[in-house]
Amino acid sequence: MKVVKQSVEIMDKLDGKGILKKLETAGRVCYKSEDRIGEGTAEKFVKAIIDRGHESVLEHGEYILQFKNPNDYSKIICGMRAIEEETGDKSLLRHTVNKERYIISGNVRMWRDFIKNCIKNNIYICKKALTLLTYVFDITSKIEFKILFGDLLTVPDKYTVSPYPVTFLIADDLITDAEILTHKTITAKFVTDRGISHEIVRHRIASYSQESTRYCNYSKEGFGGSVTFVQPSFAVEGTEGFDRWKKSCEESEKAYFDLLNFGWKPEQARNVLSHSIKTEVVVTMNIRQWRHFIKLRTDKTAHPQIREVATMLQEQLRREVPIIFD
């Protein structure tokens, strides 16, 4: 049995190789297969999760588009509203207007869903918008486009139209409070226990990828043949309470391994694991939602463990984005 303490890591700092690499890093947390990351693995991993329909991982990658032509911007907005009326689905594409800056942002999955719904429901107002998106997403990167959107859209080798007045933005290009709060997203990885992770994932407007007890077999060599538990912040070593907590974790681990030996699958044997089992959760939210998360979870009435990790995150964000989180 292993015992660790909670931690938080802002993942955006680690992403220097493009959106595919970030998606792979987030997705492999689910399977705890980060050791398989290598040259060229991101493309294969992302393609595989799309082929299997596991598109939730795609929510950790964002595209921010600025439209210089208000008509092009309006076509996307009208398409969003038409789809909502047609299907009842509420798009998570976000949009702002400020002094002729027309900006729409959304994660990869939302852009894919938007395109699929336009095609499926024959939203006529989006015909030009689809051509626009085809062009825009293709010029970002041939590899990215082929993997992320190639199964939805096809693009001619040469374009007969002039480049569309659309610009890809990064977070540093956002200049107003409304733009920053709405469009800038931050991805963080929490190392915590299962009980606290249940509280984290209750926040509605966010994207999550979590270590899976269905697919992770803790008896395997990759986990050192042991289950890892998170020491509660209120469990003080050397006290009777700590000793009893540790013993219950050891009993939980033994029961888990016994069930595996009896032929149970990891997804079945996990039923005996304690709430204290370690889990990793990758979370992506925009700044407005992170401010709400921190305000709620650092409050004195919050659970002491979620208050601990929320405070860790708050301190990191104050260093990274001091104006927004001071």
TAVENGI-V390544 format. One record per backbone hydrogen bond with DSSP energy under -1.0 kcal/mol. CO is the residue of the C=O (numbers start at 0). NH is the residue of the N-H. Records with the same first field share a line. If there is no record, write none. Layout:
CO=NH, NH
//
This chain:
1=228
3=230
6=190
8=188
10=13
11=14
13=15
17=21
18=22
19=23
20=24
21=25
22=26
23=27
26=29
27=31, 32
29=211
32=35
33=36
37=40
40=44
41=45
42=46
43=47
44=48
45=49
46=50
47=51
48=53
49=52
52=54
55=58
56=59
57=60
60=107
62=105
63=168
64=103
65=166
68=72
69=73
70=74
71=75
72=76
73=77
74=78
75=79
76=80
77=81
78=82
79=83
80=84
81=85
82=86
83=87
93=104
95=102
100=97
101=66
102=95
103=64
104=93
105=62
106=110
107=111
108=112
109=113
110=114
111=115
112=116
113=117
114=118
115=119
116=120
117=122
121=123
122=125
123=126
125=129
126=130
127=131
128=132
129=133
130=134
131=135
132=136
133=137
134=138
140=144
141=145
142=146
143=147
144=148, 149
148=151, 152
163=165
164=67
166=65
169=172
170=173
175=179
176=180
177=181
178=182
179=183
180=287
183=286
185=284
186=10
187=282
188=8
189=280
190=6
191=278
192=196
193=197
195=199
196=200
199=202
203=205
206=283
208=281
211=215
216=219
219=222, 224
220=223
226=1
227=277
228=3
231=234
235=238
238=242
239=243
240=244
241=245
242=246
243=247
244=248
245=249
246=250
247=251
248=252
249=253
250=254
251=255
252=256
253=257
254=258
255=259
256=260
257=261
258=263
259=262
264=267, 268
265=269
267=270
268=271
269=272
273=276
274=194
275=229
276=193
278=191
279=210
280=189
281=208
282=187
283=206
284=185
285=289
286=290
287=291
288=292
289=293
290=294
291=295
292=296
293=297
298=301
302=306
303=307
304=308
305=309
306=310
307=311
308=312
309=313
310=314
311=315
312=316
313=317
314=318
315=319
316=320
320=324
321=325
//
